[in-house]
Amino acid sequence: MKEIKRRELELLAKLCKQDKLPLKLAMELIRSAEKHAYENNSQGARMDEYHKLIKHYTKDISQGEN
């Protein structure tokens, strides 16, 4: 289990570096998405939630840079 988590973290770090996003933000987005993705939601509903969270957080970052 620890090996899987380590690989996930390495992959996430690589993607964040490519997209110039802070790793901490990406981890928080994933935690928030998991927290809000209830078992009773369909896959489409969960995907919509993920997209909304990403859009919300990236909007906050871009506003903070100005």
C-alpha positions in Angstrom: 0.0 0.0 0.0 2.8 2.4 0.8 4.4 1.7 -2.5 1.2 2.7 -4.3 0.9 5.9 -2.4 4.5 6.8 -3.1 4.1 6.2 -6.8 0.9 8.3 -6.8 2.7 11.1 -5.1 5.6 10.9 -7.6 3.2 11.0 -10.6 1.3 13.9 -9.1 4.5 15.8 -8.5 5.5 15.2 -12.1 2.2 16.4 -13.4 2.2 19.5 -11.2 5.7 20.4 -12.4 4.5 20.1 -16.0 1.4 22.2 -15.4 3.3 24.6 -13.1 0.9 24.0 -10.2 1.9 23.7 -6.5 1.9 20.1 -5.3 0.2 21.1 -2.1 -2.7 22.6 -4.1 -3.1 19.4 -6.2 -3.1 17.3 -3.1 -5.7 19.5 -1.5 -7.9 19.4 -4.6 -7.8 15.6 -4.6 -8.7 15.4 -0.9 -11.6 17.9 -1.4 -12.8 15.9 -4.4 -12.7 12.6 -2.6 -14.5 14.2 0.4 -17.3 15.5 -1.8 -17.6 12.5 -4.1 -20.2 10.4 -2.3 -20.8 6.8 -3.2 -24.3 7.5 -4.3 -23.2 9.9 -7.0 -22.9 8.7 -10.5 -19.5 8.8 -12.2 -20.7 11.8 -14.3 -21.8 13.7 -11.2 -18.4 13.1 -9.6 -16.6 14.2 -12.7 -18.6 17.4 -12.7 -17.7 18.0 -9.1 -14.0 17.5 -9.9 -14.2 19.9 -12.8 -15.9 22.5 -10.6 -13.3 22.2 -7.9 -10.4 22.5 -10.3 -12.0 25.5 -12.0 -12.7 27.2 -8.7 -9.1 26.7 -7.3 -7.3 27.6 -10.6 -9.5 30.7 -10.8 -8.3 31.7 -7.3 -4.7 31.1 -8.2 -4.9 33.2 -11.4 -6.6 36.1 -9.5 -3.9 35.9 -6.9 -1.1 36.4 -9.5 -2.5 39.7 -10.8 
